[in-house]
């Protein structure tokens, strides 16, 4: 990735998590993460108030949570027409 001299930064980040259906491990010093696609899990208390969000692998199941990430594109094609 390159930047220009008048804008020497990027306001976005891209992290490759899989390549050819195989998980990819990030090997940057001091930056630890599990290889593979991620999911965001939301946990609520008995009053349905937010308790915590948990980042896990997309094939994980965490009891008492709801998943927040939904696939919207695949192979360059939109795969959902409405999120709610």
HUNORDA-V616299 format. One record per residue. N is the residue number from 1. RES is the residue in three letters. PHI is phi in whole degrees, -180 to 180 (none if undefined). PSI is psi in radians with two decimals (999 if undefined). OMEGA is omega in whole degrees, 0 to 359 (NA if undefined). Layout:
n	res	phi	psi	omega
N	RES	PHI	PSI	OMEGA
N	RES	PHI	PSI	OMEGA
This chain:
n	res	phi	psi	omega
1	UNK	none	2.46	178
2	UNK	-123	2.79	176
3	UNK	-131	2.83	179
4	UNK	-97	2.86	183
5	UNK	-67	-0.50	180
6	UNK	-85	-0.21	176
7	UNK	-141	1.34	188
8	UNK	-83	0.58	177
9	UNK	-150	2.98	178
10	UNK	-124	2.40	180
11	UNK	-97	0.35	176
12	UNK	-142	2.86	178
13	UNK	-135	2.57	178
14	UNK	-126	2.29	179
15	UNK	-127	2.01	177
16	UNK	-71	2.17	181
17	UNK	-113	-0.38	177
18	UNK	-145	2.61	175
19	UNK	-143	2.12	182
20	UNK	61	0.69	181
21	UNK	63	0.35	177
22	UNK	-119	2.36	178
23	UNK	-62	2.53	180
24	UNK	-117	2.28	181
25	UNK	-95	2.29	175
26	UNK	-78	2.31	185
27	UNK	-117	0.50	178
28	UNK	-78	2.39	179
29	UNK	-60	2.30	177
30	UNK	79	0.05	179
31	UNK	-123	1.71	185
32	UNK	-101	2.31	173
33	UNK	-154	2.73	177
34	UNK	-78	2.44	177
35	UNK	-72	2.60	176
36	UNK	112	2.91	180
37	UNK	-66	2.54	185
38	UNK	-108	2.85	173
39	UNK	-135	2.64	177
40	UNK	-109	2.16	183
41	UNK	-109	2.32	179
42	UNK	-109	2.26	179
43	UNK	-113	2.33	180
44	UNK	-120	2.73	177
45	UNK	-85	-3.03	183
46	UNK	-63	-0.41	178
47	UNK	-92	0.19	180
48	UNK	67	0.31	176
49	UNK	-85	2.57	179
50	UNK	-58	2.23	175
51	UNK	-104	-0.86	178
52	UNK	-167	2.74	170
53	UNK	-109	2.47	183
54	UNK	-127	2.27	175
55	UNK	-93	2.20	179
56	UNK	-140	-3.10	176
57	UNK	-79	2.61	188
58	UNK	-64	-0.41	179
59	UNK	-94	0.08	176
60	UNK	-77	2.73	171
61	UNK	-127	2.17	180
62	UNK	-118	1.98	184
63	UNK	-58	2.45	177
64	UNK	78	0.29	180
65	UNK	-124	2.82	171
66	UNK	-114	2.57	178
67	UNK	-87	2.51	184
68	UNK	-109	-0.45	183
69	UNK	-91	2.33	180
70	UNK	-126	2.35	177
71	UNK	-68	2.22	179
72	UNK	-116	-0.35	177
73	UNK	-137	2.57	175
74	UNK	-150	2.23	181
75	UNK	59	0.56	179
76	UNK	79	0.11	180
77	UNK	-116	2.48	176
78	UNK	-71	2.26	182
79	UNK	-110	-0.08	174
80	UNK	-131	2.61	178
81	UNK	-105	-0.39	180
82	UNK	-148	2.42	179
83	UNK	-89	-0.40	180
84	UNK	-141	999	NA
